[in-house]
C-alpha cells in the first residue's frame, strides 16, 4: 500500500456563524496531538480554513473574529444582486491574513464556490485567497455574487457543503466536520425559521453517502439551535465544537 501525501486531512462544512465551532474542533484536535496537514472547506469552513492555513491558532482566530458586532462585517444596501455587502468582512480578512495568495499559505487549502455563469462547482487553490473565500461564503440572495475573472460565484454549499471527495486517496486519515445537524422540531413560527430550516435540511443532505468516507466524522448536535448569522454565540459555538470533538475522539478511540 503506497504512502499517502498527507497524514491527516480536514473537511470543514459551511454553516454561517456556526463556523466558530470549527475552531473548537481544531483546538481539541491539537490537544490530542492531531494536526491536519491539508484543509478542504466551503463557506464558513473556507473562512476558518484560510486563517488556520495561514498559521493562526484556533483561540487566536476566535478573538480576532468574535470581538466585533455583526454589523461591522455586513452593510445593508439597495437590493440588486443581494441584500447585504460583505465589505467589512473582506476588509477584516485582508487585514488579518499575513499572505495574499493560496501559494503562500503554510498549509494547502482547497476552497469551493459555485460558478453561476456555468453552473459548476469550482475548487480554488491558487491565486487571491480573499476573493475565493468571499465567493465561497456568499449565501444566495443574502449576499451578492463575487466577480472573479469576469465570472460570478456564490456559496459552494449550494452544490456540496461537505467537500470530502478531493481528499480521498491523498490522505491517510480524513476528519470531517458538519455543522448542520437536523433533528425534529415543533418551532416553525415565522418565515425566517422556515427559510433557515429549509437551508439546513438542504445542507445536511450533502453528507449522505459522504460521511462514511471519513475516518472521524464530527457533527455537533447542540448546534441545531444556533442561527446562521449570530455572532453573540461565537464562544458557545467554539465550546460545542470542542466538546463534541473530545467525545468523538474517545468514542472512536481515534489515534494517529
Number of C-alpha atoms within 10 A of each C-alpha: 3 5 10 13 12 16 17 21 24 27 29 30 32 31 28 20 21 29 25 31 33 31 28 26 24 24 23 22 18 14 10 14 11 16 16 22 17 24 28 27 33 32 31 29 34 32 25 27 28 29 19 23 22 21 13 17 15 23 15 12 16 18 12 13 18 16 11 12 12 17 13 12 17 17 15 13 10 9 13 8 13 17 16 19 21 19 13 14 19 17 12 16 19 14 11 15 19 14 16 16 16 23 15 15 19 16 17 19 25 24 29 31 32 24 23 14 10 10 10 13 18 16 21 17 17 15 13 15 26 23 19 31 30 26 29 33 30 26 19 15 14 14 23 21 25 22 14 13 6 8 12 17 30 27 29 31 28 18 17 22 30 29 27 25 12 13 22 14 13 16 20 16 22 23 21 26 26 26 33 29 17 18 8 5 9 5 8 11 8 8 9 11 13 12 11 13 18 12 16 17 14 18 25 19 16 19 20 10 8 15 19 11 17 20 14 19 20 22 18 22 16 15 19 16 11 19 17 16 12 13 22 14 16 22 18 18 25 23 20 22 30 21 16 20 26 18 13 16 17 11 9 11 9 12 10 10
